[in-house]
Amino acid sequence: MYDLIKLPYQYNALEPNIDEKTVLIHYERHHRGYLNNLNRLLEEVGYKGNYTLLELVQNIDEFPMNKRDDILFNVGGVLNHNLYWLSMSSEKNIIPNGKLKEAIDNEYGSFENFKNEFIRLANLLKGSGYTFLVVNREDKLEIINTPNQETPYVYGLTPIMALDLWEHAYYLSYQNRRSDYINNFFNIVNFKEIGKLYEEAIQKK
Ligand code: MN
């Protein structure tokens, strides 16, 4: 049985960029919902192992064929939300430094270019899904969109920053103004945490 990660801040910590009620419902109902579904599915298939969430993704072919899609959808839902919450902070306008800054400058020329490219791609996503900053197999940064709850780990990519673009992430405050939500996300991105995740990702290889 897996547990829900603790939210790293109060429900109102992301105001005014993301309102308190949205964070509460998103964490307590949506995120918890994926976790509960995952635990129920694993119980249904008699799973007794102790894989990490990532190992569940990597070993999904050990599970019955007719349950794999459901398990992967819900484990993706848990992992993606874990990273989404960690990608933000109550501290405003943190900018990248250290190795992450170097990597961003190498890949995109400047932080401003990186930010514009992330926002451009996020605006291109159709339907429900995420925009991720990932570290690829060559240790390079890439920005990708994935549909629904697909995790970049299924492609061997290590996600280090996530933007949830499902309507439940923004609709109470922003309604149809998704691009405002995307822009405002950058006011609260936790580049300290993302810098740590970046360094872990390149050390693992
Ligand atoms: Mn969500």
Boltz pocket constraint, residues with backbone or C-beta under 6 A from the ligand:
constraints:
  - pocket:
      binder: B
      contacts: [[A, 26], [A, 30], [A, 81], [A, 164], [A, 166], [A, 168], [A, 169]]
      max_distance: 6.0
